Amino acid sequence: MKKVYTISEVASLLGKSKETLRRWDKSGKLCALREPMSNYRYYKKEQLSFFEEFNNHQIQDSIDIKPQGDYNVLELFAGAGGLAIGLEQAGLKCAALNEIDHWAAETLRFNRPHWNVLEGDIREISFSGLRGKVDVVTGGFPCQAFSYAGKKLGLQDARGTLFYEFARAVQETSPAICIGENVRGLLNHDGGKTLKGMISILDEIGYRVIDPKVLKAIYYKVPQKRERLILVGVRKDIEIDFEYPQPTKATYTLKDALKKGELFNEDVPLSPGAKYPVSKKKILELVPPGGYWRDLPLDLQKEYMQKSFFLGGGKTGIARRISWDEPSLTLTCSPAQKQTERCHPEETRPFTVREYARIQTFPDNWKFAGPVSSQYKQIGNAVPVNLAKAIGESIVKFLNEKRLIEQSEKSLIAI
């Protein structure tokens, strides 16, 4: 086991930028050690043991869990299928998917003609016909504030929000477990009231909520610093706790995403991609791999950042060129949009569609429908497939335990 780590390795393990580590070094929060002659900076394992992210890195990979029966999923806000593919890889079966975006629905239909894709506004769809036929309801509902009043928020108070539709689908189908996913910001949205309201609503319709948890995709075989908040409700008649997936031992970089290796058995296929305007390309050509706007000459920093130059915060995602030996920053829905650059390490351009898909761990044979701008949006909004698979395996483990208990109870009754 390694005893010392370079600054690049620690930045990757902790999900921080090298600039952040430099600030920590100066402030004394995490002081780098230095070789006397070369001034080479490094960290000892003992220094990093206080960080949960580092400890997660030491955990061994878990053994694949196989379903002991046919477990069916209803997926809401399905998008281009990142979550659905991962759940499928874990052994869960797709009963139906709902998606309002036409091109995303076309993507689902093209890749899985046998899936029951319910295209349209969720507010106009009834799911009562699936009652008793699905074991799991999942959905990445958008985060919307509630009109929160009093000590307890009920389902009717959430009308007009898409979480209401998620909860309605759960109530209509009565699955053993429901899984909601969202951005990390939901934890503090409206001072925490939005999440508190969601938990209150799930409690009202008969589900006890396991403590919500933020999962960092980098610890689930995803070469990207992406975070998702997971909200789990277990039907109250089931006395089993859902266990979140354990982080894996290895972490992966952009090289692992785009080159032949452990994650993929060949280099990333060629595909269309966006381009930078000439003015932006001239700026990014001056940024080294792993660098960002702070690596520009001072006059260009001020010119490019304008008023933002004088504001606080590192803004390490702006004018950022990703290096081969680090995970990608979180992908956005538009690869060339202003001030959220994710530049290729060698070529001065955004990632292509297939490179985007690789970073989200989509398989190469998963095709995306619609114009290139829509394809980027579908991929950028998706749950990374490998993270979804890890969540799926935890769901399978939960449902296997439920099935075993039910079989034991039937055996006792028969006796």
C-alpha positions in Angstrom: 0.0 0.0 0.0 1.3 3.4 -0.9 2.8 5.5 1.9 3.4 8.8 0.1 1.2 10.7 -2.5 1.9 13.4 -5.0 -0.1 16.6 -5.1 -1.8 15.4 -8.3 -2.8 12.1 -6.6 -4.1 13.9 -3.5 -6.1 16.4 -5.6 -7.7 13.4 -7.4 -8.4 11.4 -4.2 -10.0 14.3 -2.3 -11.8 15.7 -5.3 -10.0 19.1 -4.9 -8.0 21.2 -7.3 -4.3 21.6 -6.9 -4.9 25.3 -6.3 -7.0 24.4 -3.3 -4.2 22.1 -1.9 -1.8 25.0 -2.4 -4.1 27.3 -0.3 -4.4 24.6 2.4 -0.6 24.3 2.4 -0.2 28.1 3.0 -3.0 28.2 5.6 -1.7 25.2 7.5 -4.8 23.1 7.0 -2.9 20.4 5.1 0.8 21.0 4.9 2.8 19.3 2.1 6.2 17.8 2.9 9.1 18.9 0.8 12.3 17.1 -0.4 15.2 19.3 0.9 17.1 19.4 -2.4 14.4 19.5 -5.1 11.6 21.1 -3.1 9.3 18.3 -4.5 6.0 18.3 -2.6 4.3 15.2 -1.3 2.0 14.0 1.4 2.2 11.0 3.8 -0.7 8.5 4.2 -1.0 9.5 7.9 -1.8 13.1 6.9 -4.7 12.0 4.7 -6.4 9.5 7.0 -8.7 12.3 8.5 -10.4 12.7 5.1 -13.4 10.5 4.3 -12.6 10.6 0.6 -9.1 9.2 1.2 -10.5 6.4 3.5 -13.1 5.6 0.9 -10.3 5.0 -1.6 -8.9 2.2 0.6 -12.1 0.2 0.5 -12.0 -3.0 -1.6 -14.3 -3.6 -4.5 -17.5 -5.4 -3.6 -18.6 -8.7 -5.1 -21.3 -8.6 -7.8 -24.7 -9.2 -6.3 -27.2 -11.2 -8.5 -31.0 -10.8 -8.2 -32.8 -13.9 -6.8 -35.9 -13.1 -8.7 -37.4 -10.8 -11.3 -37.4 -7.2 -9.9 -39.2 -4.5 -11.9 -38.5 -0.8 -12.1 -40.6 2.2 -13.0 -38.3 5.1 -13.9 -39.5 8.7 -14.0 -37.6 11.6 -15.6 -35.6 8.9 -17.4 -33.6 11.1 -19.7 -31.2 9.3 -22.1 -31.1 6.2 -19.9 -27.9 6.5 -17.7 -29.8 5.3 -14.6 -31.8 2.8 -16.5 -28.7 1.2 -18.1 -26.9 0.9 -14.8 -30.0 -0.7 -13.1 -30.2 -3.1 -16.1 -26.6 -4.0 -15.6 -27.3 -4.7 -12.0 -30.0 -7.2 -13.0 -33.1 -5.1 -12.6 -35.9 -5.2 -15.3 -37.4 -2.1 -16.7 -41.2 -2.1 -16.5 -41.7 1.4 -17.8 -40.0 4.7 -18.3 -41.4 8.2 -18.4 -39.6 11.1 -20.2 -41.0 14.4 -21.6 -38.1 15.3 -23.9 -38.7 13.9 -27.3 -35.1 13.2 -28.3 -34.3 11.5 -25.0 -37.4 9.3 -25.5 -36.2 8.5 -29.0 -32.8 7.6 -27.6 -34.5 5.1 -25.2 -36.6 3.6 -27.9 -33.8 3.3 -30.4 -31.5 1.4 -28.0 -34.1 -0.7 -26.2 -37.1 -1.2 -28.5 -38.6 -3.6 -26.0 -38.8 -1.0 -23.2 -42.1 0.6 -22.5 -41.3 4.3 -23.0 -44.1 6.6 -21.9 -43.2 9.8 -23.7 -45.1 12.9 -22.4 -45.7 15.2 -19.4 -45.7 13.1 -16.2 -48.6 15.3 -14.9 -50.8 13.7 -17.6 -49.9 10.1 -17.0 -51.5 7.7 -14.5 -49.3 4.9 -13.1 -52.1 3.0 -11.2 -52.0 0.2 -13.8 -48.6 -0.7 -12.5 -49.7 -1.1 -8.9 -48.3 -4.3 -7.5 -46.2 -4.8 -10.7 -43.1 -2.8 -9.8 -40.6 -3.3 -6.9 -38.8 0.0 -7.4 -39.7 3.5 -8.5 -36.7 5.8 -9.4 -36.5 9.3 -10.6 -34.2 12.3 -10.9 -36.9 14.9 -10.2 -36.0 18.6 -10.6 -35.4 20.5 -7.4 -38.2 22.9 -6.7 -39.1 24.9 -3.6 -42.4 24.2 -1.8 -44.7 26.7 -0.1 -43.7 25.4 3.3 -45.9 26.3 6.2 -46.4 24.7 9.6 -44.6 21.8 11.2 -45.4 19.2 8.5 -45.7 19.3 4.7 -48.3 17.1 3.1 -48.5 15.7 -0.4 -51.2 18.2 -1.5 -49.0 21.1 -0.4 -46.4 20.0 -3.1 -48.9 20.2 -6.0 -47.4 21.9 -9.0 -43.9 20.6 -8.3 -42.4 17.6 -10.1 -41.6 16.0 -6.7 -45.4 15.8 -6.2 -45.6 13.7 -9.4 -42.8 11.5 -8.2 -44.6 10.9 -4.9 -47.9 10.4 -6.7 -46.3 7.7 -8.8 -45.0 6.0 -5.7 -48.4 6.2 -4.0 -50.1 4.8 -7.1 -47.7 1.8 -7.6 -46.8 1.0 -4.0 -43.2 -0.3 -4.7 -41.1 -1.8 -1.9 -38.6 1.0 -2.3 -38.3 4.3 -4.1 -35.1 6.1 -5.1 -34.9 9.8 -5.9 -31.7 11.4 -7.1 -30.8 15.1 -7.3 -27.9 17.6 -7.2 -26.0 18.0 -4.0 -27.5 21.5 -3.6 -30.9 19.9 -2.6 -29.4 19.4 0.9 -29.4 23.2 1.5 -32.1 24.3 -1.0 -34.4 26.9 0.7 -32.5 26.4 3.9 -33.0 22.7 3.9 -36.8 23.1 3.9 -37.3 21.5 0.5 -35.6 18.2 1.5 -37.4 18.2 4.8 -40.7 18.6 2.9 -39.9 15.7 0.6 -39.1 13.5 3.6 -42.4 14.6 5.2 -44.4 13.7 2.1 -42.8 10.3 1.7 -43.6 9.6 5.4 -47.2 10.6 4.8 -47.6 8.2 1.9 -46.2 5.3 3.8 -42.4 5.4 3.3 -39.7 5.8 5.9 -36.7 7.7 4.5 -33.1 6.4 5.0 -30.7 9.2 5.8 -30.1 11.0 2.4 -26.5 10.6 1.2 -24.3 12.4 -1.4 -22.5 9.8 -3.5 -19.3 11.0 -5.3 -19.2 9.3 -8.7 -15.4 9.2 -8.7 -15.6 6.4 -6.1 -17.9 4.3 -8.3 -15.7 3.7 -11.4 -16.7 7.0 -13.0 -13.8 9.2 -14.3 -15.6 12.4 -13.3 -16.0 14.6 -10.2 -19.8 14.4 -10.1 -21.9 14.3 -7.0 -25.5 13.1 -6.7 -27.8 13.3 -3.6 -29.7 10.0 -3.2 -33.1 10.0 -1.3 -34.3 6.5 -0.4 -37.8 5.6 0.9 -38.6 2.1 2.2 -42.3 1.0 2.5 -43.1 1.0 6.2 -44.3 -2.6 6.3 -40.7 -3.7 5.3 -38.3 -3.9 8.2 -35.2 -3.9 6.2 -32.8 -1.0 5.9 -31.4 0.0 2.5 -27.6 0.1 2.5 -25.8 2.6 0.2 -23.2 1.2 -2.1 -19.7 1.0 -0.8 -17.0 3.0 -2.6 -14.7 1.1 -4.8 -10.9 0.8 -4.3 -9.8 2.3 -7.6 -10.4 5.8 -9.0 -10.2 6.6 -12.7 -8.9 9.5 -14.9 -9.7 11.1 -18.2 -7.1 8.7 -19.8 -9.1 5.8 -18.5 -12.3 7.3 -20.0 -10.9 8.0 -23.5 -8.2 5.4 -24.0 -8.2 1.6 -24.1 -7.8 0.3 -20.5 -9.7 -1.0 -17.5 -12.9 0.9 -18.2 -13.1 0.4 -22.0 -11.6 -2.1 -24.3 -10.7 0.4 -27.1 -10.0 4.1 -27.6 -13.0 6.4 -27.8 -14.8 6.3 -31.2 -14.7 9.4 -33.4 -17.9 11.5 -33.3 -19.2 15.1 -33.9 -18.5 17.8 -31.4 -18.9 21.4 -30.6 -16.2 24.0 -31.3 -14.9 27.1 -29.4 -15.2 30.6 -30.9 -11.9 31.9 -32.2 -11.6 34.3 -29.3 -12.0 31.6 -26.7 -9.7 29.2 -28.5 -6.9 31.8 -28.4 -7.3 32.0 -24.7 -7.5 28.2 -24.0 -4.4 27.5 -26.2 -2.4 29.3 -23.5 -3.8 27.0 -20.7 -1.7 23.9 -19.9 -3.2 20.5 -19.1 -4.7 20.6 -15.6 -4.6 24.4 -15.7 -7.3 27.1 -15.7 -7.6 30.9 -16.0 -5.1 31.5 -13.3 -2.4 30.1 -15.6 -3.0 32.9 -18.1 -0.9 36.1 -18.1 -2.3 38.6 -15.6 -3.6 41.0 -18.3 -5.5 38.2 -20.0 -6.8 37.0 -16.7 -8.5 40.3 -16.2 -9.6 40.6 -19.8 -11.2 37.1 -19.8 -12.7 37.1 -16.3 -13.8 40.8 -16.3 -15.7 41.6 -13.1 -15.3 38.0 -11.9 -11.6 38.6 -11.6 -12.2 40.8 -8.5 -14.6 38.4 -6.8 -13.8 35.7 -4.3 -13.5 32.0 -4.9 -11.2 29.9 -7.0 -13.5 29.4 -10.0 -11.3 26.5 -11.0 -13.7 25.3 -13.7 -13.3 28.5 -15.8 -11.0 28.2 -18.8 -10.1 24.8 -17.6 -8.1 22.3 -19.6 -8.5 18.8 -18.2 -5.3 16.7 -17.9 -5.0 13.0 -18.8 -4.1 12.0 -15.3 -7.1 13.6 -13.5 -10.9 12.9 -13.5 -13.0 15.3 -15.6 -14.9 18.1 -13.8 -18.6 17.6 -13.8 -19.9 17.7 -17.3 -22.5 20.4 -18.2 -25.3 20.3 -20.8 -23.4 22.5 -23.2 -19.7 21.8 -23.6 -18.7 25.3 -24.9 -20.9 27.5 -22.8 -19.3 30.6 -21.3 -17.1 30.0 -18.2 -17.7 26.3 -17.7 -15.0 25.0 -20.2 -13.9 21.4 -20.2 -11.2 21.5 -22.7 -9.5 18.5 -24.2 -6.0 17.9 -22.8 -4.1 18.0 -26.1 -6.5 19.6 -28.7 -8.0 23.0 -28.0 -11.6 22.0 -28.3 -14.5 20.8 -26.2 -15.0 17.0 -25.7 -16.9 15.3 -28.5 -20.3 13.6 -28.0 -18.7 10.2 -27.6 -16.0 11.6 -25.3 -18.8 13.1 -23.2 -20.6 9.7 -23.1 -17.4 7.9 -22.1 -16.8 10.3 -19.2 -20.4 9.4 -18.1 -19.5 5.7 -18.6 -22.2 5.1 -21.3 -21.3 2.0 -23.4 -20.1 2.9 -26.9 -23.0 1.1 -28.5 -25.5 3.4 -26.8 -26.6 5.8 -29.5 -28.1 9.3 -28.9 -30.9 10.7 -31.0 -31.5 14.2 -32.2 -29.2 17.1 -33.1 -25.7 17.3 -31.5 -26.8 20.0 -29.0 -29.6 17.7 -27.7 -27.1 14.8 -27.5 -24.8 16.9 -25.3 -27.8 17.9 -23.1 -29.0 14.3 -22.7 -25.5 13.1 -21.7 -24.8 16.1 -19.4 -28.1 15.5 -17.5 -27.6 11.8 -17.1 -26.7 9.7 -14.0 -23.3 8.1 -14.7 -23.9 4.5 -15.7 -21.4 3.0 -13.4 -22.7 5.0 -10.4 -26.2 3.8 -11.4 -25.0 0.2 -11.5 -23.6 0.5 -7.9 -27.0 1.9 -6.7 -28.7 -0.9 -8.6 -26.7 -3.6 -6.8 -27.6 -2.1 -3.5 -31.3 -2.2 -4.6 -30.9 -5.9 -5.6 -29.3 -6.7 -2.3 -32.2 -5.1 -0.5 -34.8 -6.9 -2.6 -33.0 -10.2 -2.2 -33.1 -9.9 1.6 -36.8 -9.0 1.4 -37.5 -12.0 -0.8 -35.6 -14.3 1.6 -37.6 -13.1 4.6 -40.9 -13.6 2.7 -39.9 -17.2 1.7 -38.9 -18.0 5.3 -42.3 -16.7 6.5 -44.1 -18.8 3.9 -42.2 -21.9 5.0 -43.1 -21.3 8.6 -46.8 -21.0 7.7 -46.7 -24.2 5.7 -45.3 -26.0 8.7 
